[in-house]
């Protein structure tokens, strides 16, 4: 997926707003969008900011907005 595509950028921006993820952290979601069916890191429970599960939620929402929902399951977290 071309994360620099205007349609992807717009969907990602909306997904960040929906999840309350600051726009400055949007780049953290790019690796997940580049490999939407790959293994995504689970939450480690360490209170990280941003949390891996939040990034996964934003990526999933972005894919939904694009009409290309994730088919593989999310890791537990």
N, C-alpha and C positions, 0 to 999 in steps of 0.2 A: 504494500500500500504506500502510495506517495503521500507522506505526512505533510508535505508542503503544498499540496493541492488545495485550492481555495475552499472547496466543498468540505474537505476533511478538516481544514483549519476552523471553519465555521461550526461544524459539528463538535469538534473538540472544545472550542470556546464555550458553546452552550452546555456541554457536559460538565465542564469545570464550574460554570456558574451554578448548575443544578446541584453539584456535590459540595459547593463551597470551597473548592480548591483554588487557591490564588493563581492568577494567570502567570505569575512568575515561576510557578512549578509545573506549568503545562508541558515543558520539555521532558519531564520525567515520564510522561505517558507515551511519548513517541516510540520507545523500544517495544512496548506492548502492542501498539498499532501496526508496527512493521511486521510482527509475527503474531497475528491475532489468534492463531490456533496452537501456538507454542506453549511451553511451560512458563508460567508466570510465577514470580517469587511469592510465597505466602507471607502472611503477617507473622512476625517473629515474637510479638507480644512485648516488645521492648519500649513501646511508646514513641517510636520514631515519627518524625514529621518530615515528609508525608509518609503515612503508613502505606505499606504495599497493598493492603486491601482497598484503601481509598483510591490508589492509582488504578487498580484493577476495576473498581466500580466505574471510574471515569472512562476507562477504555471500553468497558462493556457498553456504557451509555452512548459513547461516541459511535460505536459500531451499530447500535440500535438506531440511532439517528440517521446513519448512513444507509440503513436498510440491509446491513450485512451482519446480523447478529452472530456472536461467537457460538460455535457448535460444540467445542470441547468444554468439559466442565472446568469451573474455577477451582483452584486448590483450596483446601479448607483454611479458614483464617478468621 
